Amino acid sequence: MDLAIITTKQVMELLLMILAGAACCKLRVFKPADKSVLANLLLYLVVPAMVLDSYMVEFDPATFHNLLLTFGLSAVVLTAGILISAAASRGTPKEKRPLVWFACSFSNAGYMGFPLIRALFGTEGVLYASAFLTVFNIFIFTVGTTVLSGQVDARKIVRSIVTTPCILAVAAGLVIYLCRVPVPGTIAEPVGLVGDMNTPLSMIITGITIASSDLKQLLRNPSLFRTLGVRMLLIPALGLGLFALLGLHGTVPTIVLLLEACPCAAITTMLAIQYRADEELAAGAVVFSTLSSIVILPLYALLLTAVL
């Protein structure tokens, strides 16, 4: 129950920041096109700084064991989500199927998940969330882009993985953590302060996305509700059932499931544009799954408390 109450409180706080971003867009403080600049700032600076900051802690064998467990459970739940999405997308028109599959498969773990996990579990939670995001990014830039593009380009896949800022931050963080490298306060404190920008910046970007979208037009896409049902209800429910059957309990399974239960990945829209998929469906999936998560995530946290 405590987790559900805290999640509700945090989601409401995130909602206020989303509304602030939407208001800034409507009042023309930002133009919708400015979102890409803020998104790049988040992707290339803020999130890596937050991840790096989470590794600047004293080495603890129990924490390291949990970190390895997070990598393993993340791979399991993401694989399950991909398979469920592949089955669920078969009922959609063939030309829309890859995008529906992608939107169902990948959650907004970076933008929506990290702020929530940080609020609920602190720095240690971010450490585990970074492991999830590493596996998540590997899946996106291998399976995800291959299905969307319909082509396999091994060099491009490897280049995408090794140049992803978050993965580079995890690699650097693991060196610092495992080798117990002392980081001076003059470096650690600025890194932490930049990382603290993640929550408000992520939510402002989300608000701009919602405010710049034609919600009525987005609702007219017939594949939207199937996508929302799979992403927000079916995958979280089956993930919880799988972990319950495996007898998994505690902080790590809870973090992994909360990250997997987040709305459609923000990158869905960008990749839809890049690979000439249904941009309208992509935008609708991101916007309406984000709006529905305001209600669904606290309820899911309550369910996690009862089951795990």
C-alpha positions as CSV (number, residue, x, y, z in Angstrom):
1,M,0.0,0.0,0.0
2,D,2.8,2.4,0.8
3,L,4.3,1.9,-2.6
4,A,1.0,2.7,-4.2
5,I,0.5,5.8,-2.1
6,I,4.0,7.1,-2.9
7,T,3.6,6.2,-6.6
8,T,0.3,8.2,-6.7
9,K,2.0,11.2,-5.1
10,Q,5.0,11.0,-7.4
11,V,2.8,10.6,-10.5
12,M,0.8,13.7,-9.5
13,E,4.0,15.6,-9.1
14,L,5.1,14.5,-12.5
15,L,1.7,15.5,-13.9
16,L,2.2,19.0,-12.6
17,M,5.5,19.2,-14.4
18,I,3.8,17.8,-17.6
19,L,1.2,20.6,-17.3
20,A,3.9,23.2,-16.9
21,G,5.6,22.0,-20.1
22,A,2.2,22.0,-21.9
23,A,1.5,25.5,-20.6
24,C,4.9,26.8,-21.8
25,C,4.1,25.3,-25.3
26,K,0.6,26.8,-25.4
27,L,2.0,30.2,-24.3
28,R,4.7,30.0,-26.9
29,V,7.6,30.0,-24.4
30,F,8.7,27.0,-26.4
31,K,7.9,26.1,-30.0
32,P,7.1,22.4,-30.6
33,A,10.3,22.2,-32.7
34,D,12.3,23.2,-29.6
35,K,11.4,19.8,-28.1
36,S,14.2,18.1,-30.2
37,V,16.8,20.4,-28.6
38,L,15.6,19.6,-25.1
39,A,15.4,15.9,-26.0
40,N,19.0,15.9,-27.2
41,L,20.1,17.7,-24.0
42,L,18.3,15.0,-22.0
43,L,19.7,12.1,-24.0
44,Y,23.3,13.2,-24.4
45,L,23.9,15.0,-21.1
46,V,21.3,14.7,-18.3
47,V,20.5,11.0,-18.4
48,P,24.2,9.9,-18.7
49,A,25.0,12.2,-15.8
50,M,22.2,10.7,-13.7
51,V,23.4,7.2,-14.5
52,L,27.0,8.0,-13.8
53,D,26.0,9.6,-10.5
54,S,24.2,6.4,-9.4
55,Y,27.5,4.4,-9.7
56,M,29.4,6.8,-7.5
57,V,28.6,4.9,-4.3
58,E,30.6,2.6,-2.1
59,F,30.9,-0.9,-3.5
60,D,28.6,-3.4,-1.7
61,P,28.5,-7.1,-2.6
62,A,24.7,-7.3,-2.0
63,T,24.1,-4.3,-4.3
64,F,26.3,-5.7,-7.0
65,H,24.4,-9.0,-6.8
66,N,21.1,-7.1,-7.2
67,L,22.6,-5.2,-10.2
68,L,23.4,-8.5,-11.9
69,L,20.0,-9.8,-11.1
70,T,18.5,-6.6,-12.7
71,F,20.3,-7.3,-15.9
72,G,19.0,-10.8,-16.0
73,L,15.4,-10.0,-15.1
74,S,15.4,-7.1,-17.5
75,A,16.4,-9.4,-20.4
76,V,13.6,-11.9,-19.3
77,V,10.8,-9.3,-19.1
78,L,11.8,-7.4,-22.3
79,T,12.0,-10.7,-24.2
80,A,8.5,-11.6,-22.9
81,G,7.2,-8.2,-23.9
82,I,8.6,-8.5,-27.4
83,L,7.0,-11.9,-27.9
84,I,3.6,-10.8,-26.5
85,S,3.7,-7.8,-28.8
86,A,4.5,-9.9,-31.9
87,A,1.5,-12.0,-31.2
88,A,-0.8,-9.1,-30.4
89,S,0.2,-7.1,-33.5
90,R,-0.9,-9.9,-35.9
91,G,-4.4,-8.6,-35.9
92,T,-3.4,-5.2,-37.3
93,P,-3.0,-4.2,-41.0
94,K,0.3,-5.5,-42.4
95,E,1.7,-2.0,-43.1
96,K,1.1,-0.9,-39.5
97,R,2.2,-4.1,-37.9
98,P,5.9,-3.3,-37.3
99,L,5.1,0.0,-35.6
100,V,2.3,-1.5,-33.5
101,W,4.8,-4.2,-32.4
102,F,7.4,-1.6,-31.6
103,A,5.0,0.7,-29.7
104,C,3.8,-2.3,-27.6
105,S,7.3,-3.8,-27.0
106,F,9.2,-0.8,-25.6
107,S,8.2,1.4,-22.6
108,N,9.2,4.9,-21.8
109,A,11.6,3.7,-19.2
110,G,14.0,6.6,-19.7
111,Y,11.7,9.6,-19.6
112,M,8.9,8.4,-17.4
113,G,10.5,5.5,-15.6
114,F,13.7,7.0,-14.2
115,P,12.0,10.0,-12.4
116,L,9.6,7.6,-10.8
117,I,12.2,5.0,-9.7
118,R,14.4,7.8,-8.4
119,A,11.6,9.2,-6.3
120,L,10.5,5.8,-5.0
121,F,13.9,4.1,-4.5
122,G,16.6,6.8,-4.5
123,T,20.1,6.5,-5.9
124,E,20.2,2.7,-5.5
125,G,17.0,2.4,-7.5
126,V,18.6,4.5,-10.3
127,L,21.6,2.1,-10.3
128,Y,19.2,-0.8,-11.0
129,A,17.2,1.2,-13.5
130,S,20.4,1.9,-15.5
131,A,20.9,-1.8,-15.9
132,F,17.3,-2.1,-17.2
133,L,17.9,0.8,-19.6
134,T,21.2,-0.8,-20.9
135,V,19.4,-4.0,-21.9
136,F,16.5,-2.0,-23.2
137,N,18.7,0.1,-25.5
138,I,20.4,-3.1,-26.8
139,F,17.0,-4.6,-27.7
140,I,15.8,-1.3,-29.4
141,F,18.9,-1.0,-31.6
142,T,19.0,-4.6,-32.5
143,V,15.6,-6.2,-32.7
144,G,13.6,-2.9,-32.7
145,T,15.2,-1.1,-35.5
146,T,15.6,-4.3,-37.6
147,V,11.8,-4.9,-37.5
148,L,10.9,-1.3,-38.2
149,S,13.4,-0.9,-41.1
150,G,12.9,-4.4,-42.5
151,Q,16.7,-4.6,-42.9
152,V,19.6,-6.0,-41.0
153,D,22.7,-3.8,-40.9
154,A,25.2,-5.3,-38.4
155,R,27.6,-2.4,-38.6
156,K,24.9,0.1,-37.9
157,I,23.5,-1.9,-35.1
158,V,26.9,-2.2,-33.4
159,R,27.6,1.5,-33.9
160,S,24.2,2.5,-32.4
161,I,24.8,0.4,-29.3
162,V,28.4,1.5,-28.6
163,T,27.6,5.1,-29.2
164,T,24.4,5.3,-27.0
165,P,25.2,7.8,-24.3
166,C,23.4,5.8,-21.5
167,I,25.3,2.6,-22.3
168,L,28.6,4.6,-22.3
169,A,27.6,6.0,-19.0
170,V,26.9,2.6,-17.6
171,A,30.3,1.3,-18.8
172,A,32.1,4.2,-17.2
173,G,30.0,3.8,-14.1
174,L,30.8,0.1,-13.8
175,V,34.5,0.9,-14.0
176,I,34.2,3.5,-11.2
177,Y,32.0,1.2,-9.1
178,L,33.9,-2.1,-9.5
179,C,37.4,-0.6,-9.4
180,R,36.4,1.7,-6.5
181,V,37.8,4.7,-8.3
182,P,37.6,7.7,-6.0
183,V,35.8,10.6,-7.6
184,P,36.5,14.1,-6.2
185,G,33.6,16.2,-5.0
186,T,34.4,18.9,-7.5
187,I,33.4,16.4,-10.2
188,A,30.8,14.3,-8.4
189,E,28.7,17.2,-7.3
190,P,28.3,18.9,-10.7
191,V,27.5,15.4,-12.2
192,G,24.8,14.9,-9.6
193,L,23.3,18.4,-10.1
194,V,23.1,17.9,-13.9
195,G,21.5,14.4,-13.3
196,D,18.9,16.1,-11.1
197,M,17.6,17.9,-14.1
198,N,16.2,14.6,-15.5
199,T,12.8,14.6,-13.9
200,P,11.7,18.2,-14.7
201,L,13.2,18.1,-18.2
202,S,11.6,14.8,-19.1
203,M,8.2,15.9,-17.9
204,I,8.5,19.3,-19.7
205,I,9.3,17.4,-23.0
206,T,6.3,15.2,-22.4
207,G,4.1,18.2,-21.8
208,I,5.2,19.8,-25.0
209,T,4.5,16.6,-26.9
210,I,0.9,16.5,-25.6
211,A,0.3,20.2,-26.1
212,S,1.5,20.1,-29.7
213,S,-0.7,17.1,-30.6
214,D,-4.1,17.1,-32.2
215,L,-5.7,14.7,-29.6
216,K,-9.0,14.3,-31.5
217,Q,-7.2,13.4,-34.7
218,L,-4.9,10.9,-33.0
219,L,-7.9,9.1,-31.5
220,R,-9.2,8.2,-35.0
221,N,-6.5,5.7,-35.7
222,P,-8.1,2.2,-35.4
223,S,-4.9,0.5,-34.2
224,L,-4.4,2.9,-31.3
225,F,-6.6,1.2,-28.7
226,R,-5.1,-2.2,-29.4
227,T,-1.6,-0.7,-28.9
228,L,-2.7,1.0,-25.6
229,G,-4.3,-2.2,-24.3
230,V,-1.2,-4.3,-25.0
231,R,1.3,-1.8,-23.8
232,M,-0.5,-0.5,-20.6
233,L,-2.5,-3.6,-19.5
234,L,-1.5,-6.9,-21.1
235,I,2.3,-6.7,-20.9
236,P,2.4,-5.4,-17.3
237,A,-0.2,-8.0,-16.2
238,L,1.7,-10.9,-17.8
239,G,5.0,-9.7,-16.5
240,L,3.7,-9.6,-13.0
241,G,2.2,-13.1,-13.4
242,L,5.5,-14.4,-14.7
243,F,7.5,-13.0,-11.7
244,A,4.9,-14.3,-9.3
245,L,5.1,-17.8,-10.8
246,L,8.9,-17.6,-10.5
247,G,8.6,-16.6,-6.8
248,L,10.4,-13.3,-7.3
249,H,10.0,-10.7,-4.6
250,G,11.6,-7.5,-3.4
251,T,13.0,-4.3,-4.8
252,V,14.7,-5.5,-8.0
253,P,11.6,-7.3,-9.5
254,T,9.4,-4.3,-8.5
255,I,11.7,-1.8,-10.2
256,V,12.0,-4.0,-13.4
257,L,8.2,-4.4,-13.6
258,L,7.5,-0.7,-13.0
259,L,9.9,0.3,-15.8
260,E,8.3,-2.2,-18.1
261,A,4.8,-0.9,-17.2
262,C,5.6,2.7,-18.3
263,P,3.9,4.1,-21.4
264,C,5.1,3.8,-25.0
265,A,8.7,4.8,-25.6
266,A,9.2,8.5,-26.7
267,I,11.6,7.3,-29.4
268,T,8.6,5.5,-31.1
269,T,7.7,8.8,-32.9
270,M,11.2,9.6,-33.9
271,L,11.8,6.1,-35.4
272,A,8.4,6.2,-37.1
273,I,9.5,9.4,-38.9
274,Q,13.0,7.9,-39.7
275,Y,11.6,4.6,-41.2
276,R,8.5,6.2,-42.8
277,A,6.0,4.3,-40.6
278,D,2.6,5.6,-39.4
279,E,3.7,8.8,-37.6
280,E,0.1,9.6,-36.5
281,L,-0.2,6.2,-34.8
282,A,3.2,6.6,-33.2
283,A,2.3,10.0,-31.7
284,G,-1.1,8.8,-30.5
285,A,0.4,5.8,-28.8
286,V,3.0,7.9,-27.0
287,V,0.5,10.7,-26.0
288,F,-2.4,8.6,-24.9
289,S,-0.3,5.9,-23.1
290,T,1.4,8.7,-21.2
291,L,-2.0,10.2,-20.2
292,S,-3.4,6.8,-19.2
293,S,-0.3,6.0,-17.1
294,I,-1.3,8.8,-14.7
295,V,-4.1,6.4,-13.5
296,I,-2.6,3.0,-14.4
297,L,0.8,3.2,-12.8
298,P,-0.4,3.9,-9.2
299,L,-2.9,1.0,-9.6
300,Y,-0.1,-1.2,-10.9
301,A,2.1,-0.2,-7.9
302,L,-0.8,-1.3,-5.6
303,L,-1.0,-4.6,-7.4
304,L,2.8,-5.1,-7.1
305,T,2.5,-4.4,-3.3
306,A,-0.1,-7.1,-3.0
307,V,1.6,-9.8,-5.2
308,L,5.3,-9.2,-4.7
